[in-house]
Amino acid sequence: MGKSLHISKDLDINLEDLIGQCIAILGIRGSGKSNTAGVIFEELLENNYPLSIVDLEGEYFGLKEKYEVLVVGKGEGVEIEIDAHCAPEIAQVSMEQNVPVVLDLSGFLSEERTELLKAYLSALWNLAGTLRKPYMIGIEEAHEFIPQGVKNELKEMISRIALRGRKRGLGGIVVSQRSAKVDKDVLSQAGMLFLHRVVHEVDMRVYCELLPWRKSEVKEIIGSLDTGDCMYVNGDNILPIYVRERSTFHAGFTPSLETVKSPELRSVSASIIETIEKARVGKGPKSPTEQLEQRIEMMERMMGSKDQRIAELEDVARTLGYIKLEIPSFAKEVLAPGSLSEKEVRVSNSLPVVVADDSTVDITESVQVASLDEPELITALVQGVGNESDGTSCLLPPAVNQHIERLISRFSREEMLHRRVLAFLIEHSPGAYSAHQIAAWTSCPQELIDEDPPQGFLNSGLIQRERRTSGTLYRSALRTFVNREFRVFQPDIGDNGLHHVTRLLRDRLPMIA
C-alpha cells in the first residue's frame, strides 16, 4: 500500500496515483480553490515529492513556515532574484537535488514573466526526459498561461506537459478561477478534478461538460457549495468533499479585521543557496561593456581562424609544384601521348600523372600555370577531382555541366566558415543539426555560427533552417535545390539526369570547404 495524501476526512489519495497526473482545481475567488491547491502542495512536500509552483500573486511563500522551500523570482518573499537567463539552472538544481521551488512571478512584467517561464519549463521538460523521475508542476491562474482559443509558444509548452508529461514522470496542477478561459484540451486530459463553486454561466457550461449530470442538476449542486466544499472527480468516482484547511500560512487569504501574525519562515540550507549562486555566475544579462568585450573576443577568434586558413593555403601553394593523380585503369588510353583534348588542366607547370600500373605519363606540355586566387584554386581542384569521380558529368549535356561549374564557382566565393557548414550538412544529410552540434563536428566556434549564419546558402536554398522550441536546426536541402535550379533542363535529361546532377554536386560541394 503506497503513501496516502490526506486531503479531506472523506478523501485520501494514493501518492503513486499522482505520478504523471494532470490535476485541475477550478472555482471562483473565495470558493477555496487556492486552499485546496495549498493542501495538495503541503501533502506532496510532506512526502518529499519534488515540485515547482508557478505563483503569479506571491501567495505561496507561506509554505516555508513548515517546509524547506526555495522561493525565487521577484516579489515579497523571494530569497533569490532571478531572470530568464538563469532560470534553467534553478530548474536543474530543483529536479536533480529534489529542492522544492516556488517561482514568484508577482514582480515581473508580462513579457519578462513569459520569457522566464518558457526557459524554466523548457529546462524541466528536457531534464525529465533524461532523469525520468516523478516531478509535479503547479500553475496558479492557469488561464493566464493556457488561454482557450489562443496559440503561443508558452501555451504549447504547458499543454505538452499536461498531454505528454506522464511518460517523463511530469505531472501538472492547474488552478484557475475562470474555467471557461482555460484551454479545453488541457482540461480534457485532467484525470483528477476539484470543482469548487462557480457562478458565471460560461464557467457552469464547462462544469456541465465535466460532470455526467443534467444541466439543471449541475447548477443546483455546484451553486450550493460553500467555501472549502468541492466535487472531487476521478474517472467514474464523483465525491462531494470538504477540503481541510492548509496548515501553513496562506498569503492569499481574504483580509479581515482580525490581526494576522506573520509566520516564522524556514530557510533553505546554505549549501543549496551556494550551489544556485555558482550556477548563476555569468548567466545574467550582460552590461554594454561585457557585450563589447565578448564581441572583441569573438572577432579575435575569427582573425585567428583566418590566419590559420592563410597558412594552410600557403602550404598548399608550396606543394602544388608536384602533384600525383591516381588514375583508374579505364583512363589509361585517355592519358596516352597525343590523346588529350584541347581543354587544358590548370593545376601545375609540371604534372606527372601516375597511372594504374605505376608508369608515368608526362603531360607537362598540356598544362598551363595561372595565378589563382582562393575561389579559383578551389574550383580548379574540385573540377580536377570531381570530373573523374564516376564519369557522371560526361553523361550530361554541355549546358548542364556549364551551369554546374557556374554554381561551384559562385559557391566557392562564400565565406570559409559557411562552406564548412555546407560541407558538413551535405555529408551528414538528411540529418538536422544545431549550431552547437555543427561547431563540435567542424571545430568552428559556435558563436560564429550563431552570429554569422550561412545566409548565402540559406538564400539559395542549399541549406534549410528550422526554428523549433528546442532551438534552431540546419539541414542540407541539396535535392530540393537541384530540382528547382535544374528544372529547365528536366525535359531533356529527365529525372535520372537530375539524380546524376545531385550525385555530382554531393561529391563536389564538400570539396570547396
C-alpha positions in Angstrom: 0.0 0.0 0.0 1.5 3.3 -1.0 1.6 6.5 1.0 -1.6 8.5 1.3 -2.2 12.2 0.9 -4.8 13.5 3.5 -6.9 15.9 1.5 -10.2 15.6 3.5 -11.7 13.5 6.1 -13.6 11.9 3.3 -10.7 11.6 0.9 -7.2 10.2 0.9 -5.2 9.9 -2.3 -2.5 7.4 -3.0 0.7 9.2 -3.7 1.6 6.7 -6.5 -1.6 7.8 -8.4 -0.2 11.3 -8.8 2.8 10.4 -10.8 2.4 12.0 -14.2 -1.1 13.0 -13.3 -2.8 16.2 -14.6 -5.0 17.8 -11.9 -7.4 20.7 -12.3 -8.6 22.8 -9.4 -11.3 25.2 -10.5 -13.6 27.7 -8.8 -14.3 31.4 -8.3 -12.2 33.6 -6.0 -13.2 32.9 -2.4 -14.5 29.4 -3.1 -11.5 27.7 -1.5 -9.6 26.6 -4.6 -6.3 28.1 -3.5 -6.6 26.4 -0.2 -7.2 23.1 -2.0 -4.0 23.7 -4.1 -2.1 24.6 -0.9 -3.3 21.4 0.8 -2.1 19.2 -2.1 1.3 21.0 -2.2 1.6 20.5 1.6 0.9 16.8 1.3 3.5 16.5 -1.6 6.1 18.3 0.4 5.3 16.1 3.5 6.2 13.1 1.3 9.3 14.7 -0.2 7.8 14.8 -3.7 9.8 17.2 -5.8 7.8 20.1 -7.3 7.7 23.6 -8.6 4.9 26.1 -8.1 4.3 28.9 -10.6 3.0 31.7 -8.3 1.5 34.7 -10.1 0.4 36.6 -7.0 3.2 35.8 -4.4 0.9 33.7 -2.2 2.9 30.5 -1.6 5.9 31.7 0.3 4.0 30.7 3.4 4.8 27.1 2.7 8.2 27.9 4.2 6.6 28.1 7.6 6.8 24.3 7.8 8.8 23.1 4.8 12.2 23.8 3.3 11.1 25.6 0.1 13.2 27.8 -2.2 11.4 31.0 -3.3 12.9 32.6 -6.4 11.8 35.3 -8.8 10.9 38.8 -7.8 8.4 39.6 -5.0 7.9 40.0 -1.3 9.1 36.6 0.0 11.8 35.9 -2.6 15.1 34.6 -1.4 17.0 34.8 -4.7 16.1 37.2 -7.5 16.4 35.5 -11.0 15.5 36.2 -14.6 15.1 34.1 -17.7 18.9 33.8 -18.2 19.5 31.8 -15.0 16.1 30.0 -14.8 17.4 26.8 -16.4 20.0 26.5 -13.6 17.3 26.8 -10.9 15.2 24.1 -12.7 18.2 21.8 -12.8 19.0 22.2 -9.1 15.3 21.6 -8.2 15.0 18.4 -10.2 18.4 16.9 -9.6 18.6 17.7 -5.9 14.9 17.4 -5.0 14.7 21.1 -4.0 11.0 22.4 -3.9 10.8 25.7 -5.7 8.2 28.5 -5.6 8.6 30.6 -8.8 7.3 34.0 -7.6 6.3 36.0 -10.8 4.4 38.8 -9.0 7.2 41.3 -9.6 7.6 40.8 -13.3 6.1 42.5 -16.3 4.1 40.3 -18.6 6.9 39.8 -21.3 9.5 39.1 -18.6 7.3 36.6 -16.9 6.6 34.8 -20.2 10.3 34.5 -21.1 11.3 33.3 -17.6 8.6 30.7 -17.5 9.4 29.4 -21.0 13.1 29.0 -20.0 12.2 27.3 -16.7 9.6 24.9 -18.1 11.7 24.0 -21.1 14.6 23.1 -18.8 12.3 20.9 -16.6 10.9 19.1 -19.7 14.4 18.3 -21.1 15.7 17.2 -17.7 12.7 15.0 -17.1 13.4 13.3 -20.4 16.9 12.3 -19.1 16.2 11.7 -15.4 12.8 10.0 -15.7 11.7 10.8 -12.1 8.4 11.9 -10.6 8.0 15.7 -10.6 5.0 18.0 -10.1 4.4 21.5 -11.6 1.7 23.6 -10.1 0.4 26.6 -12.0 -1.8 29.2 -10.4 -4.0 31.4 -12.5 -3.6 28.9 -15.3 -5.9 30.8 -17.7 -3.2 33.5 -17.9 -0.8 31.0 -19.5 -3.0 28.4 -21.3 -6.0 30.5 -22.6 -8.7 29.0 -24.7 -8.5 29.9 -28.4 -5.1 31.5 -28.3 -1.9 30.0 -29.6 1.6 30.9 -28.3 4.8 29.2 -27.5 4.3 29.1 -23.7 0.8 27.6 -24.0 2.2 24.9 -26.3 4.9 24.1 -23.7 2.4 23.8 -20.8 -0.1 21.8 -22.9 2.7 19.4 -23.9 3.5 18.8 -20.2 -0.2 18.2 -19.5 -0.8 16.0 -22.5 2.5 14.1 -22.8 4.3 14.6 -19.5 3.3 11.3 -18.0 5.9 9.3 -19.9 8.6 11.5 -18.3 7.1 11.5 -14.8 5.9 15.1 -15.1 2.6 16.0 -13.6 0.7 19.2 -13.6 -1.7 21.0 -11.2 -3.6 23.8 -13.0 -5.5 26.2 -10.8 -7.9 28.8 -12.2 -10.9 30.9 -11.2 -12.2 31.1 -14.8 -12.9 27.6 -16.0 -14.1 28.8 -19.4 -10.9 30.6 -20.2 -8.6 27.5 -19.6 -7.7 25.5 -22.7 -10.2 22.7 -23.1 -7.6 20.3 -24.4 -5.8 20.5 -21.1 -8.9 20.2 -19.0 -10.0 17.1 -21.0 -6.7 15.5 -20.0 -7.1 16.2 -16.3 -7.6 12.8 -14.7 -8.4 14.4 -11.3 -10.7 17.4 -10.8 -11.6 19.5 -7.7 -14.6 21.6 -8.8 -15.4 24.4 -6.4 -18.3 26.8 -6.8 -18.7 29.0 -9.9 -21.4 31.5 -10.8 -20.7 32.6 -14.4 -22.8 30.9 -17.0 -19.9 30.1 -19.2 -18.0 28.5 -16.4 -21.1 26.5 -15.5 -21.2 25.2 -19.0 -17.6 23.8 -18.6 -18.7 22.0 -15.4 -21.7 20.6 -17.4 -19.2 19.0 -19.8 -17.1 17.6 -17.0 -19.9 16.2 -14.8 -22.2 13.4 -16.0 -25.4 15.1 -14.8 -28.2 17.1 -16.4 -27.5 20.9 -16.6 -30.1 21.7 -14.0 -28.6 19.2 -11.6 -25.1 20.6 -12.1 -26.3 24.2 -11.5 -28.2 23.2 -8.3 -25.3 21.1 -6.8 -22.5 23.5 -7.7 -24.4 26.6 -6.7 -25.0 25.1 -3.2 -21.3 24.6 -2.5 -19.9 26.6 0.4 -16.3 27.8 0.8 -14.0 24.8 1.0 -16.6 22.4 -0.5 -16.0 20.9 -3.9 -16.8 18.0 -6.1 -13.9 15.5 -6.4 -13.9 13.8 -9.8 -11.6 10.9 -10.7 -12.9 8.8 -13.6 -16.3 7.4 -12.6 -15.7 8.3 -8.9 -17.5 11.6 -8.0 -17.5 12.6 -4.4 -18.6 15.8 -2.5 -15.8 16.7 -0.1 -14.8 19.5 2.3 -11.1 20.1 1.9 -9.2 20.5 5.1 -7.6 23.9 5.8 -3.9 24.2 5.0 -1.5 24.1 7.9 0.9 26.7 6.6 0.5 30.4 6.3 -1.8 31.4 3.4 -0.7 34.8 2.0 -3.7 34.8 -0.3 -6.3 34.8 2.4 -9.2 37.2 2.2 -8.4 40.2 4.5 -10.5 40.7 7.7 -10.4 43.0 10.8 -8.6 40.3 12.8 -4.9 40.8 13.3 -2.8 38.3 11.3 0.6 37.4 12.7 3.3 36.9 10.2 4.8 33.4 10.5 8.4 32.4 11.1 9.7 31.0 7.8 12.2 28.3 7.3 15.3 29.0 5.2 16.8 26.7 2.5 20.1 25.3 3.5 23.2 27.4 2.8 24.6 24.7 0.5 21.6 24.9 -1.8 21.9 28.7 -2.0 25.6 28.4 -2.7 25.0 25.8 -5.5 22.5 28.1 -7.1 24.7 31.2 -6.8 27.5 29.3 -8.5 25.2 28.2 -11.3 24.0 31.7 -11.8 27.6 33.1 -12.5 27.7 34.5 -16.0 24.0 33.8 -16.7 22.5 37.2 -16.1 22.1 39.9 -18.7 25.5 41.4 -19.8 26.3 45.0 -19.4 27.3 47.0 -22.6 30.9 46.7 -21.6 30.7 43.0 -21.2 28.9 42.7 -24.6 31.6 44.7 -26.3 34.3 42.6 -24.7 32.6 39.4 -25.9 32.3 40.8 -29.4 36.0 41.7 -29.4 36.9 38.2 -28.2 34.8 36.7 -31.0 36.4 38.9 -33.6 39.9 37.9 -32.4 38.9 34.2 -32.8 37.7 35.0 -36.3 41.0 36.6 -37.2 42.9 33.7 -35.7 40.8 31.3 -37.8 41.5 33.4 -41.0 45.3 33.5 -40.2 45.3 29.7 -39.8 43.5 29.4 -43.2 46.0 31.7 -44.9 48.8 29.5 -43.5 47.1 26.4 -44.9 46.8 27.9 -48.3 50.4 28.9 -48.3 51.3 25.3 -47.6 49.1 24.2 -50.5 50.8 26.7 -52.8 54.3 25.4 -51.9 53.3 21.8 -52.6 51.4 22.4 -55.9 54.7 22.1 -57.9 54.4 18.3 -57.7 51.1 16.5 -57.6 50.4 13.0 -58.5 46.9 11.8 -59.5 45.9 8.2 -59.2 44.2 7.4 -62.5 41.9 4.3 -62.8 42.8 1.8 -65.4 40.0 2.7 -67.8 41.6 6.1 -68.2 45.0 4.9 -69.5 44.0 5.3 -73.1 42.8 8.9 -72.5 46.1 9.8 -71.0 48.2 8.3 -73.8 50.5 10.7 -75.6 48.6 12.8 -78.1 45.2 11.8 -76.8 44.5 14.9 -74.6 41.7 17.2 -75.7 42.0 20.9 -76.3 40.8 21.6 -72.7 43.8 22.2 -70.6 44.2 21.2 -66.9 45.3 24.3 -64.9 47.0 22.8 -61.9 50.8 22.9 -62.2 53.5 23.6 -64.8 55.0 20.1 -64.2 52.4 17.5 -63.5 53.5 13.8 -63.8 50.4 11.5 -63.7 50.8 8.1 -62.2 48.6 5.5 -64.0 47.4 2.2 -62.6 50.5 0.2 -63.5 52.7 2.8 -61.8 54.0 4.0 -65.2 54.2 7.8 -65.6 52.7 9.8 -68.5 54.2 13.3 -68.8 51.6 15.9 -69.7 53.8 18.9 -69.0 53.3 20.4 -72.4 49.5 20.3 -72.0 49.5 22.2 -68.6 49.4 25.9 -68.1 50.0 27.8 -64.9 47.8 30.7 -63.8 47.9 32.9 -60.8 44.8 31.7 -58.9 43.0 33.3 -56.0 41.5 31.0 -53.4 38.0 30.5 -55.1 39.6 29.8 -58.5 42.0 27.4 -57.0 39.3 25.6 -55.2 37.2 25.4 -58.4 40.1 24.1 -60.4 40.9 21.4 -57.8 37.2 20.4 -57.5 36.9 20.2 -61.3 40.0 18.1 -61.5 38.8 15.6 -58.9 35.1 15.8 -59.4 35.0 15.2 -63.2 36.9 11.9 -62.9 34.9 10.6 -59.9 32.4 8.5 -61.7 32.1 10.0 -65.2 28.7 11.5 -64.3 29.4 14.9 -65.9 30.1 13.1 -69.2 26.6 11.9 -69.3 25.1 15.4 -69.0 24.6 17.9 -71.8 27.3 20.7 -72.0 24.7 23.4 -70.9 24.1 21.4 -67.7 27.8 20.9 -67.0 28.4 24.7 -67.6 25.6 25.5 -65.1 27.2 23.2 -62.5 30.6 24.9 -63.0 29.0 28.4 -62.6 27.4 27.2 -59.3 30.6 25.7 -58.0 32.5 28.9 -58.8 29.8 31.0 -57.1 29.6 29.0 -54.0 33.4 28.9 -53.8 33.3 32.6 -53.1 31.2 32.2 -49.9 32.9 32.6 -46.5 35.1 29.7 -45.5 33.0 29.1 -42.3 29.8 28.9 -44.4 31.5 26.5 -46.8 32.5 24.2 -43.9 28.9 24.3 -42.6 27.6 23.4 -46.0 30.1 20.5 -46.4 29.2 19.1 -43.0 25.4 19.2 -43.7 25.8 17.6 -47.1 28.0 14.8 -45.8 25.6 14.2 -42.9 22.4 14.5 -44.9 19.5 14.0 -44.2 20.1 14.8 -40.5 19.3 18.2 -38.9 21.9 19.7 -36.6 22.0 22.6 -34.1 24.8 25.2 -34.2 26.3 23.6 -31.1 26.5 20.2 -32.9 27.9 21.7 -36.1 30.5 23.6 -34.1 31.5 20.4 -32.3 31.9 18.4 -35.6 33.6 21.1 -37.6 35.7 22.7 -34.9 34.1 26.1 -35.6 33.3 28.4 -32.7 29.5 28.2 -32.1 29.4 31.9 -31.5 30.5 32.5 -35.2 27.7 30.3 -36.5 25.1 32.0 -34.3 26.4 35.5 -35.1 27.0 34.8 -38.8 24.8 32.0 -40.2 25.4 30.8 -43.8 22.9 33.3 -45.2 24.1 32.9 -48.8 23.4 29.2 -48.8 20.1 29.8 -46.9 19.0 32.3 -49.6 20.0 29.9 -52.4 18.0 27.1 -50.8 21.0 24.8 -50.4 20.6 24.8 -46.6 17.3 24.9 -44.8 16.8 26.4 -41.3 14.1 25.1 -38.9 13.2 27.0 -35.8 11.9 24.7 -33.1 11.2 25.1 -29.4 14.4 23.4 -28.6 16.4 25.8 -30.8 17.4 26.4 -34.5 18.4 23.4 -36.6 20.1 23.3 -40.0 19.9 20.6 -42.7 21.0 20.1 -46.3 18.4 20.7 -49.0 20.6 19.6 -51.9 17.9 17.5 -53.7 15.3 20.2 -53.4 17.8 22.8 -54.7 18.7 20.7 -57.7 15.1 20.0 -58.6 14.5 23.8 -58.6 17.7 25.0 -60.1 17.9 22.5 -63.0 14.1 22.3 -63.6 14.6 23.9 -67.0 16.8 21.0 -68.2 14.5 18.3 -66.9 12.6 17.7 -70.2 15.9 16.8 -71.9 17.7 15.0 -69.1 14.7 13.5 -67.2 14.6 12.5 -63.5 17.6 10.3 -64.0 19.6 13.3 -65.2 18.6 15.3 -62.1 19.7 12.4 -60.0 23.1 12.5 -61.7 23.4 16.2 -61.0 22.5 15.6 -57.3 25.2 13.0 -57.1 27.8 15.1 -58.8 27.1 18.1 -56.5 27.0 15.9 -53.4 30.6 14.8 -54.3 31.9 18.2 -55.4 30.4 20.8 -53.0 32.1 19.4 -49.8 35.4 19.9 -51.6 35.0 23.7 -51.6 35.4 23.6 -47.9 
